[in-house]
């Protein structure tokens, strides 16, 4: 609830990012009917993003983003140590209406037993187009977590919609609907967000 990301432009090509979720609650229902719930404030994330080519989207756009997450959250939901990763967002215009987006990611995350760290990987591939004040997209998300306790692979089909109200030039509403494609992924997830430029 209230997942917040603040982005501050340091230069025309580089921005600082600070992320925090004020309250998180996760309920897991197991096959035998038992339930487990964890809740609390999330960890603090600090990131830096730099454009390598065409930040205005006029052509092939490439950026690099690095982040570190500090274990500042509530005991039940925080990581067992500092974690971090690198993302390489790429946007390829296909024509005047359509674009292809690719985002490979590699992370170093804490082991589930708290005894060490391991690599995790993610990849997002999607396409989208603008229709009036709306930007519509569809993505495939893949994630592989090499946790030595229990490695997992997740995959989802994600539908996204972004509405930029004509009467609010510096704001947008984001909608997302994710469908799990395998047993390790949540069946359905839904999110709504608001972005405001200052």
N, C-alpha and C positions, 0 to 999 in steps of 0.2 A: 504494500500500500504506500503510495506516495514516492515510488522509485524516482529519485532526483539526480539529474546530471547537469552540472553547470559547466559551460564551455566559455573560455575567455580567450579572445584573439590576442596573441602576443605580437604577431606580425601579420602581414597579409597572407602568409603561407603556413603559419604555425599557431596552434591553439593548445591551451592547457585545459584539462578536463578533471573535474572532481565529482565523484559519484557516491551516493549514499541512499539506502532505503530506510526510512524512519521506522517502518514496522513490517515484519515479514512473518507469515504464518503458513506452515506447510503441514498438511495432514496426509498420511500414507495409509491406505487400506490394503491389507495383505490378503492373500488368497483364502486364508482360514477365517476371514472376517474381522480379525483384530485391527485396531487402529493405533497409529502413533502420531502425535502432534508435537511440533517444535515451533517456537515463536520468539520474537525479539527484534532488536535493531540489527541492521546488517553491518558488514565490514565497510571500511572506508577505502575507496578506490581513487588512485591518482594516475593520470595519464597525460601523454603528450602526443599530439598528432601533427604531422608535417606533410604538406602537399609536395609531390615530386613532379607532377605534370598536370596542367589544365585544371586548376581548382574551380573554375567557373563552369566546368562541364562542356566546354566548347569542342572537345575532342576526347581522345583517350585520356582518362583521368586516373592517376595513381597516387596513393598516399601511403604513408607508413605510420602506424600507431603503436606505441608501447604503453603498458600500464603495470602498476604494482598495486596489490590489494593488501592492506594492513589489517590484522586480526583484531579490530576494535569492537566488533559486535558482541551481542549477548552470547553467553557460553553455549547455548543450545544450537545456535545457527552460525557461529563464526568458524572460520577456517582454523586449522591447527598451526598456523604460522603464516609468514609472508608468502604470497603467491604473485605470479606475474605472467606476462605474455606479450606477444607481438602479433599484430594484424596487418595485412597488406590489402587494403580495399582497392579494387580496380573497377572502373566503369567504362564500358565500350559502347559508344553510340552505334546502333545498327542502321537507323535511318532517322528521318525527322521526328518520328513518333515513338520508336522503340529503342531501348537500351539494355545491354547485358551487364550484370554486376557479378563480380567474383570476390570472395573474401576468405583467403586462406589464413589460418591462425594456428599458432603453436604456444602452449602454455606450460609452465612448471607449477604443479599444484601439490598440496599436501596429501600424503597417504591417508586412507580411511582410518588406519590404526594409529595415526599420529607419530609414526616412527621414522618418517623420511619424506622424500618428495619423488615425483615421477612426472613424466610428460603426458600431456593431453593435446589432442589435435581437433580442429574444427574446420569445416569448409562450407561456405554458403554460395550457391549459384542461383541467380534469379533473373527475371526479366520484368519489365514494366513499361508503362506508357502514361502520358497525361491525357485526361479528357476534361476539358474545361478547368474548373478549380480543383479537380481531383487527380491524384497520382495513384494508379492502381498497379499492384505487382503480385507476382507469385514466385516463391523461392523453395528450394530444397536445402535443408540444413542437415549436415552430417557431423557427428561428434564421436571421437574415440578417446576413452579415458583408460590409460594403461596402469590403473591402480593394481599393485601386486596382490591386494586382498581379493578384489573382484573386478577384473577389467569389464568395461561396458561399452557398447556401441549404441548410440541413439540416432534417430533420423526422423525428421518431421517435414510435412508439406505445409508451407506457410502462405497465407493470403494476407496482403497488406493493403491498406487504403489510407491516403493522406489527403485531408481537405484543408485548403488554404482559403478561408473566408474572404470574399472580396472586400468586406468592410473592415477587416483586420489584416493589413498588409504584412505585419511583422509576427503573425501567429499562425499556427497550424494545429490541427487535431489529427492524431494518429490512431489507427485501428488495426489490430492484428488478430488473426485466427489461425491456430496451429493444430495440425492433425498428426498424431503419432503414426509412424510407419512400421514400427516393430515393438516387441514386447517390453523393451527397456525404456521406451519413450512414453511420456504422459499421453493418454488417449486424446484429450482436447485441452487446449489452453486458449484464453482470450484476454486481450489487453487493450486498454484505452490510454492515450497519453496526450499531453498538451505541450507544445514547444512555443516559446516566446523569445523573440530577438530584441535586445535592448541596445 
